Amino acid sequence: MGVTRLKRKDRRNKTVSRLEVQELKLATNIELGSRSQEPKKSQIAKNNEAIDKALGK
C-alpha cells in the first residue's frame, strides 16, 4: 500500500493545530477565581510553594 501525501493545505492545518495544542498545554496562567483552579497537589503548585519557601515569603 502506498503512502499518501497530504496536500499543502492539510499539512499546514496539521502543523498549525499541533502548535495550538502545544501552546494550550503550556498556558498555565490560571486566573484567580476561575473555575479551572489549579489543584493543590499539582506540580506547579508544589513548585510555587518551594519557590516561596526559598525566597522566605
C-alpha positions in Angstrom: 0.0 0.0 0.0 1.4 3.3 -1.0 1.9 6.2 1.4 -0.5 9.0 0.7 0.9 12.5 0.8 -1.1 15.3 2.4 -1.9 18.3 0.3 -0.2 21.5 1.2 -3.3 22.9 2.9 -3.7 19.8 5.0 -0.1 19.7 6.0 -0.4 23.3 7.1 -3.6 22.6 9.1 -1.9 19.6 10.8 1.1 21.7 11.8 -1.0 24.7 13.0 -3.3 22.5 15.1 -0.3 20.7 16.7 1.3 24.1 17.6 -2.1 25.3 19.0 -2.4 22.3 21.2 1.2 22.7 22.4 0.5 26.4 23.2 -2.6 25.5 25.2 -0.7 22.9 27.2 2.0 25.5 28.1 -0.6 28.1 29.1 -0.6 27.6 32.8 -1.5 31.1 33.9 -4.8 30.4 35.7 -6.7 33.5 36.8 -7.8 33.8 40.4 -11.4 32.8 41.0 -11.5 30.9 37.7 -13.5 27.6 37.5 -10.4 25.7 36.4 -8.4 26.4 39.6 -5.1 24.7 40.0 -5.3 21.5 42.1 -3.4 21.7 45.4 -1.2 18.7 44.6 -0.2 19.7 41.1 3.4 20.1 40.2 3.0 23.8 39.5 1.6 24.4 43.0 4.4 22.4 44.5 7.0 24.4 42.5 5.4 27.7 43.6 5.4 26.6 47.2 9.1 25.7 47.0 10.0 29.0 45.4 8.1 30.9 48.2 10.0 28.9 50.9 13.3 29.6 49.2 12.6 33.3 49.0 11.4 33.4 52.6 7.8 34.5 51.8 
